[in-house]
Amino acid sequence: MPPARDEGRAALIAGLGCYTIWGLFPIYMHALGSAGVSPLEITAQRTAWALLWAAALVLVARKGPELRQVLCEPRTLGLLLGSSLLIGINWLLYVIAVNSGRTLEASLGYYINPLMNMAAGALFFRERIDRFGLTAIGLAVIGVAVQTAAVGHPPLLSLGLAVSFCGYGLIRKQVRADAQTGLFVETTILSLPAIAYVAWLQKTGAGHFGAGAWTTLLLLCAGPLTVAPLALFSWAARRLPLVALGFLQFIAPTLQFFVGVASGEAFTPMRAAAFAFIWVGVGVFAFGAWRRTRRLVIA
């Protein structure tokens, strides 16, 4: 088999791997929640352990020179401060959603996110949205409206997850740093309050690290479960066509959706209708992306 085909297959496997890990992440969060770990402690522990793994990733990838360059650029550091705050908010909202029995709302947020990215690209970077994109965004808006009617209030967690991750993407688009270096700086910024909070919990006896072998093991896994899928994504993104990534990104919210349904979350006909609009919007979005890529290839 030609080397290019081998690399393409490996990149596809890496892409499937990262989105599968992200999609099944609620199972891990449920396990920690069942052990009595609060969303804030989970997020703090996740940040602290992710810092060690992110540092290892920078060392393995030999990104020291780039890291030094980033640390000497005030504008880049300022942007990474903003992105770290947004990803920290996103992580916390996600844990709150999952451990309060609202995984379906988290799934909805990550279905909306690519469509929100498209709208943000048009608003901030003057990227053109074709009729497929406009249709997809319109269907997503209808889906959110139906979800609002279904639960009796706007799906704030869904919107919060979508907005925070969209904002994170907008900032990272302007940062001159690769995924490994950027993640290390972000986790370093977030780890300052995170480690202080974990230390306070442990000192007061309210912390769960060391409280039991199983819980401690779960907390130790937070680092690789945060960094590994990002490393897989970064590797795959450089080798896969954008249209392939466009399709793969919907694996995570789909798996989250099934986890939510399997865990017994209410899935009423109105909620089904909301997801139906979102799914059709996703289909239109994916078809439009495929059509644009096919046109470029033919040209």
C-alpha positions as CSV (number, residue, x, y, z in Angstrom):
1,M,0.0,0.0,0.0
2,P,1.4,3.5,-0.9
3,P,2.8,5.5,2.0
4,A,0.3,8.4,1.3
5,R,-2.6,5.9,1.6
6,D,-1.2,4.5,4.8
7,E,-0.9,8.0,6.3
8,G,-4.5,8.9,5.1
9,R,-5.9,5.8,6.8
10,A,-3.9,6.5,10.0
11,A,-5.2,10.1,10.0
12,L,-8.8,8.9,9.6
13,I,-8.3,6.5,12.5
14,A,-6.8,9.3,14.6
15,G,-9.8,11.6,13.7
16,L,-12.3,8.8,14.6
17,G,-10.4,8.2,17.8
18,C,-10.4,11.8,19.1
19,Y,-14.1,12.4,18.3
20,T,-15.0,9.0,19.9
21,I,-13.2,9.9,23.1
22,W,-15.0,13.3,23.2
23,G,-18.3,11.6,22.5
24,L,-17.9,9.1,25.3
25,F,-16.6,11.6,27.8
26,P,-19.9,11.8,29.6
27,I,-19.5,8.2,30.8
28,Y,-16.3,9.3,32.5
29,M,-18.0,12.4,34.0
30,H,-20.9,10.3,35.3
31,A,-18.4,8.0,37.0
32,L,-16.7,10.9,38.8
33,G,-20.1,12.4,39.7
34,S,-21.2,9.1,41.2
35,A,-18.1,9.2,43.4
36,G,-19.3,12.5,44.8
37,V,-16.8,14.8,42.9
38,S,-18.4,18.2,42.2
39,P,-18.2,19.8,38.7
40,L,-15.8,22.5,40.0
41,E,-13.5,19.9,41.5
42,I,-13.6,17.8,38.3
43,T,-12.7,20.9,36.2
44,A,-9.9,21.9,38.6
45,Q,-8.4,18.4,38.7
46,R,-8.8,18.1,34.9
47,T,-6.9,21.3,34.4
48,A,-4.1,20.4,36.9
49,W,-3.4,17.0,35.4
50,A,-3.8,18.2,31.8
51,L,-0.9,20.7,32.5
52,L,1.5,17.8,33.1
53,W,0.4,16.0,29.9
54,A,0.4,19.2,27.9
55,A,4.0,19.8,29.1
56,A,5.0,16.3,28.1
57,L,3.5,16.9,24.6
58,V,5.5,20.1,24.1
59,L,8.7,18.2,25.1
60,V,8.0,15.3,22.8
61,A,7.1,17.6,19.9
62,R,10.1,19.7,20.6
63,K,8.1,22.9,20.7
64,G,10.5,24.7,23.1
65,P,11.6,27.4,20.7
66,E,8.0,28.2,19.7
67,L,6.9,28.3,23.4
68,R,9.7,30.8,24.1
69,Q,8.6,32.9,21.2
70,V,4.9,32.9,22.4
71,L,6.0,33.9,25.9
72,C,7.8,36.9,24.5
73,E,4.8,38.2,22.6
74,P,2.3,40.2,24.8
75,R,-0.4,40.1,22.2
76,T,-0.3,36.4,21.8
77,L,-0.3,35.9,25.6
78,G,-3.3,38.2,25.9
79,L,-5.2,36.2,23.3
80,L,-4.3,32.9,25.0
81,L,-5.5,34.4,28.3
82,G,-8.9,35.0,26.7
83,S,-9.0,31.6,25.1
84,S,-8.0,29.9,28.4
85,L,-10.9,31.6,30.2
86,L,-13.3,30.5,27.5
87,I,-12.2,26.9,27.4
88,G,-12.3,26.8,31.2
89,I,-15.9,28.0,31.1
90,N,-16.7,25.5,28.4
91,W,-15.2,22.6,30.5
92,L,-17.1,23.7,33.6
93,L,-20.4,24.0,31.8
94,Y,-19.9,20.6,30.2
95,V,-19.4,18.9,33.5
96,I,-22.4,20.7,35.0
97,A,-24.6,19.6,32.1
98,V,-23.5,16.0,32.2
99,N,-23.6,15.6,36.0
100,S,-26.9,17.3,36.3
101,G,-28.6,14.9,33.9
102,R,-28.5,17.2,30.9
103,T,-26.2,15.4,28.5
104,L,-28.8,15.9,25.8
105,E,-28.4,19.7,26.2
106,A,-24.6,19.3,25.9
107,S,-25.1,17.3,22.8
108,L,-27.4,20.0,21.3
109,G,-24.7,22.6,22.1
110,Y,-22.0,20.7,20.1
111,Y,-24.4,20.1,17.2
112,I,-25.0,23.9,17.1
113,N,-21.4,24.8,17.4
114,P,-20.2,24.2,13.8
115,L,-23.2,26.2,12.5
116,M,-22.4,29.0,14.9
117,N,-18.8,28.9,13.8
118,M,-20.0,29.5,10.2
119,A,-22.1,32.5,11.3
120,A,-19.2,33.9,13.3
121,G,-16.8,33.5,10.3
122,A,-19.2,35.6,8.2
123,L,-19.6,38.2,10.9
124,F,-16.0,38.6,12.0
125,F,-13.9,37.4,9.0
126,R,-16.3,38.3,6.2
127,E,-16.5,34.6,5.1
128,R,-19.2,33.9,2.5
129,I,-22.2,31.8,3.5
130,D,-23.9,30.0,0.7
131,R,-27.5,29.0,0.5
132,F,-26.8,25.6,2.2
133,G,-25.1,27.4,5.1
134,L,-28.0,29.9,5.5
135,T,-30.5,27.0,5.4
136,A,-28.5,25.1,8.0
137,I,-28.3,28.1,10.4
138,G,-32.0,28.7,9.9
139,L,-32.9,25.1,10.8
140,A,-30.6,25.3,13.9
141,V,-32.4,28.5,15.0
142,I,-35.8,26.7,14.7
143,G,-34.4,23.7,16.6
144,V,-33.3,26.0,19.5
145,A,-36.8,27.6,19.5
146,V,-38.5,24.2,19.6
147,Q,-36.1,23.1,22.4
148,T,-37.0,26.3,24.3
149,A,-40.7,25.3,24.0
150,A,-39.9,21.8,25.0
151,V,-38.2,22.6,28.3
152,G,-40.0,25.9,29.0
153,H,-36.9,28.1,28.9
154,P,-34.0,28.8,26.5
155,P,-31.4,26.0,26.4
156,L,-28.9,28.1,28.2
157,L,-26.4,25.3,28.8
158,S,-26.5,24.3,25.1
159,L,-26.0,28.0,24.0
160,G,-23.3,28.5,26.6
161,L,-21.3,25.5,25.4
162,A,-21.7,26.6,21.8
163,V,-20.9,30.3,22.4
164,S,-17.9,29.5,24.6
165,F,-16.4,27.0,22.2
166,C,-17.1,29.2,19.2
167,G,-15.4,32.2,21.0
168,Y,-12.5,29.9,21.8
169,G,-12.1,29.0,18.2
170,L,-12.3,32.6,17.1
171,I,-9.5,33.6,19.4
172,R,-7.3,30.6,18.6
173,K,-7.8,31.4,14.9
174,Q,-5.8,34.6,15.6
175,V,-3.1,33.1,17.8
176,R,0.2,32.3,16.2
177,A,0.8,29.1,18.1
178,D,0.1,25.5,17.3
179,A,-2.2,23.2,19.3
180,Q,0.4,21.8,21.6
181,T,2.0,25.1,22.5
182,G,-1.3,26.9,22.9
183,L,-2.8,24.2,25.1
184,F,0.2,24.2,27.4
185,V,0.0,28.0,27.9
186,E,-3.8,27.8,28.4
187,T,-3.5,25.0,31.0
188,T,-0.7,26.9,32.7
189,I,-2.9,29.9,33.0
190,L,-5.9,27.9,34.2
191,S,-3.8,25.7,36.6
192,L,-2.9,28.6,38.9
193,P,-6.4,28.9,40.4
194,A,-7.1,25.2,39.7
195,I,-4.2,23.9,41.8
196,A,-4.9,26.4,44.5
197,Y,-8.5,25.2,44.7
198,V,-7.5,21.5,44.7
199,A,-5.0,22.2,47.4
200,W,-7.6,24.0,49.5
201,L,-10.0,21.1,49.1
202,Q,-7.4,18.5,50.1
203,K,-6.3,20.6,53.1
204,T,-9.9,20.9,54.4
205,G,-10.6,17.2,53.8
206,A,-13.2,17.9,51.1
207,G,-11.0,16.8,48.3
208,H,-11.5,13.4,46.6
209,F,-7.9,12.8,45.5
210,G,-6.6,9.9,47.6
211,A,-10.1,9.3,49.1
212,G,-10.2,5.9,47.3
213,A,-8.3,3.9,44.7
214,W,-11.0,4.1,42.1
215,T,-11.7,7.8,42.5
216,T,-8.1,8.6,42.5
217,L,-7.5,6.6,39.3
218,L,-10.4,8.4,37.6
219,L,-8.9,11.8,38.6
220,L,-5.5,10.8,37.3
221,C,-7.1,9.9,34.0
222,A,-8.4,13.4,33.5
223,G,-5.0,14.6,32.1
224,P,-4.6,12.0,29.3
225,L,-8.3,12.1,28.5
226,T,-8.0,15.9,28.0
227,V,-4.7,16.0,26.1
228,A,-4.8,12.8,24.0
229,P,-7.8,13.6,21.9
230,L,-6.5,17.0,21.2
231,A,-3.1,15.5,20.1
232,L,-5.0,13.1,17.8
233,F,-7.1,15.9,16.4
234,S,-4.1,18.1,15.7
235,W,-2.3,15.2,13.9
236,A,-5.4,14.3,11.9
237,A,-6.3,17.8,11.0
238,R,-3.1,18.4,9.1
239,R,-3.6,15.3,7.0
240,L,-7.3,15.0,6.3
241,P,-9.4,17.1,3.9
242,L,-11.6,19.7,5.6
243,V,-14.8,18.0,4.4
244,A,-13.7,14.8,6.1
245,L,-13.2,16.7,9.4
246,G,-16.6,18.3,8.8
247,F,-18.3,15.0,8.8
248,L,-16.2,13.5,11.7
249,Q,-17.0,16.5,14.1
250,F,-20.6,15.3,14.4
251,I,-19.5,11.9,15.9
252,A,-19.0,13.5,19.3
253,P,-22.4,15.1,19.8
254,T,-24.1,12.0,18.3
255,L,-22.4,9.7,20.9
256,Q,-23.2,12.2,23.6
257,F,-26.8,12.1,22.5
258,F,-26.9,8.3,22.8
259,V,-25.2,8.4,26.2
260,G,-27.9,10.8,27.4
261,V,-30.8,8.7,26.1
262,A,-29.2,5.5,27.5
263,S,-28.8,7.1,30.9
264,G,-32.5,7.8,31.1
265,E,-32.8,11.5,30.3
266,A,-36.2,12.6,29.2
267,F,-36.6,12.5,25.4
268,T,-40.0,13.9,24.7
269,P,-41.6,14.3,21.3
270,M,-40.9,18.1,21.4
271,R,-37.3,17.4,22.2
272,A,-37.2,14.9,19.3
273,A,-38.6,17.6,17.0
274,A,-35.9,20.0,18.2
275,F,-33.1,17.5,17.4
276,A,-34.8,16.7,14.1
277,F,-34.4,20.3,13.0
278,I,-30.8,20.3,14.2
279,W,-30.0,17.0,12.4
280,V,-31.5,18.2,9.2
281,G,-29.5,21.4,9.5
282,V,-26.3,19.3,10.1
283,G,-27.1,17.3,7.0
284,V,-27.5,20.4,4.9
285,F,-24.3,21.8,6.3
286,A,-22.4,18.6,5.6
287,F,-23.8,18.3,2.1
288,G,-22.8,21.9,1.3
289,A,-19.3,21.3,2.6
290,W,-19.0,18.1,0.4
291,R,-20.4,20.0,-2.6
292,R,-17.9,22.9,-2.2
293,T,-15.0,20.4,-1.9
294,R,-16.1,18.4,-4.9
295,R,-16.3,21.6,-7.0
296,L,-12.8,22.5,-6.0
297,V,-11.5,19.1,-6.9
298,I,-13.2,19.1,-10.3
299,A,-11.9,22.6,-11.0
